[in-house]
Amino acid sequence: MGRGAIINISSQISFVYSGETAMYGSTKKFIDAFSRNLHAAYKRKGVGIQLMIPAYVRTSFHESNYYSAETLKKVPQFFWMDVADLTASSLKQLATGRLVCVPGFFYKITYFFLSRHLIPMWLLRKLSI
């Protein structure tokens, strides 16, 4: 008892309120709140909690029926992150004890604007896939 870590994966889509992503985005918003509550409950008990907030990660998730190849082509290549880079970033930051982990420089920029609601919602809906 009193050691270990939990890494919860959220998404930057949790900041975009759109009918197309209603269930997915809402689920990720729940993970945000859940992780913050776990962190408050366990930070003094030796259990690390991390809330990972990436955007597009190269996995088989995007091969589902939800995304078409045409839709995915709209996402700029620089916006995609490899799983190995995501994992390395997560594990490196886990040792620091910080709750929120936003991997990659570009993701940090978008998270800054999204988390402070500095981008108008109509623009977010237009840009999201």
C-alpha positions as CSV (number, residue, x, y, z in Angstrom):
1,M,0.0,0.0,0.0
2,G,1.0,3.6,-0.5
3,R,2.7,3.4,-3.8
4,G,2.0,3.0,-7.5
5,A,0.5,5.2,-10.2
6,I,-2.7,5.5,-12.3
7,I,-2.5,7.1,-15.7
8,N,-5.8,8.2,-17.2
9,I,-6.0,9.2,-20.8
10,S,-8.2,12.1,-21.7
11,S,-8.2,14.1,-24.9
12,Q,-8.2,17.7,-26.0
13,I,-11.6,16.9,-27.6
14,S,-13.0,17.3,-24.0
15,F,-12.8,21.0,-24.6
16,V,-14.8,20.9,-27.9
17,Y,-18.6,20.8,-27.5
18,S,-19.9,19.3,-30.7
19,G,-22.8,17.0,-31.6
20,E,-20.4,14.7,-33.5
21,T,-18.2,14.1,-30.5
22,A,-20.8,14.4,-27.8
23,M,-20.4,11.0,-26.2
24,Y,-16.6,10.7,-26.7
25,G,-15.9,14.3,-25.6
26,S,-18.2,14.0,-22.5
27,T,-16.5,10.8,-21.5
28,K,-13.1,12.4,-21.7
29,K,-14.4,15.4,-19.7
30,F,-15.5,12.9,-17.0
31,I,-11.9,11.4,-17.0
32,D,-10.6,14.9,-16.4
33,A,-12.8,15.4,-13.3
34,F,-12.3,11.8,-12.1
35,S,-8.5,12.2,-12.3
36,R,-8.5,15.5,-10.5
37,N,-10.6,14.0,-7.7
38,L,-8.3,10.9,-7.4
39,H,-5.3,13.2,-7.3
40,A,-6.8,15.1,-4.4
41,A,-7.7,11.9,-2.6
42,Y,-4.4,10.1,-3.1
43,K,-1.6,12.6,-3.5
44,R,-0.5,12.3,0.2
45,K,-0.9,8.6,0.2
46,G,2.0,7.8,-2.2
47,V,-0.2,7.0,-5.2
48,G,0.6,9.0,-8.3
49,I,-2.2,10.1,-10.5
50,Q,-1.7,11.4,-14.0
51,L,-4.1,13.0,-16.4
52,M,-2.7,12.6,-19.9
53,I,-4.3,15.1,-22.4
54,P,-3.1,14.3,-25.9
55,A,-4.8,15.0,-29.3
56,Y,-4.2,12.8,-32.3
57,V,-2.1,9.7,-31.6
58,R,-1.2,7.1,-34.2
59,T,-3.2,4.1,-33.1
60,S,-5.7,1.7,-34.6
61,F,-8.4,3.8,-32.9
62,H,-8.6,5.9,-36.0
63,E,-9.2,2.9,-38.2
64,S,-12.7,2.5,-36.8
65,N,-15.9,3.2,-38.7
66,Y,-16.2,6.6,-37.0
67,Y,-13.4,8.1,-39.0
68,S,-13.1,8.0,-42.7
69,A,-9.7,8.2,-44.5
70,E,-11.0,11.4,-46.1
71,T,-11.7,12.9,-42.7
72,L,-8.3,11.9,-41.3
73,K,-6.5,13.6,-44.2
74,K,-7.8,16.9,-42.8
75,V,-5.6,16.5,-39.8
76,P,-2.2,18.1,-40.4
77,Q,0.7,15.6,-40.1
78,F,2.5,17.7,-37.5
79,F,-0.5,17.3,-35.2
80,W,-0.1,13.5,-34.9
81,M,2.0,11.9,-32.2
82,D,3.6,8.5,-32.0
83,V,2.6,6.2,-29.1
84,A,6.3,5.8,-28.1
85,D,6.7,9.6,-27.8
86,L,3.5,9.8,-25.8
87,T,4.5,7.0,-23.5
88,A,8.0,8.5,-22.9
89,S,6.5,11.9,-22.1
90,S,4.0,10.4,-19.7
91,L,6.6,8.3,-17.8
92,K,9.1,11.2,-17.6
93,Q,6.4,13.5,-16.1
94,L,5.0,10.9,-13.8
95,A,8.1,11.1,-11.7
96,T,7.5,14.8,-11.1
97,G,4.2,14.3,-9.4
98,R,2.3,16.8,-11.6
99,L,-1.2,15.8,-12.3
100,V,-1.7,17.1,-15.9
101,C,0.6,15.8,-18.6
102,V,0.3,17.4,-22.1
103,P,2.8,15.7,-24.3
104,G,4.5,17.4,-27.2
105,F,5.2,21.1,-27.8
106,F,2.3,21.6,-30.2
107,Y,-0.2,19.9,-27.9
108,K,1.0,22.2,-25.0
109,I,0.1,25.2,-27.2
110,T,-3.3,23.9,-28.1
111,Y,-4.0,22.9,-24.5
112,F,-3.1,26.4,-23.3
113,F,-5.7,28.0,-25.6
114,L,-8.3,25.3,-25.2
115,S,-8.2,25.0,-21.4
116,R,-8.6,28.8,-21.1
117,H,-11.4,28.9,-23.6
118,L,-9.4,31.4,-25.7
119,I,-10.6,29.9,-29.0
120,P,-14.3,30.6,-30.0
121,M,-16.5,27.5,-29.9
122,W,-17.7,28.0,-33.5
123,L,-14.1,27.9,-34.7
124,L,-13.3,24.7,-32.6
125,R,-16.3,23.0,-34.2
126,K,-15.2,24.0,-37.7
127,L,-11.7,22.8,-37.1
128,S,-12.5,19.5,-35.3
129,I,-13.1,16.3,-37.2
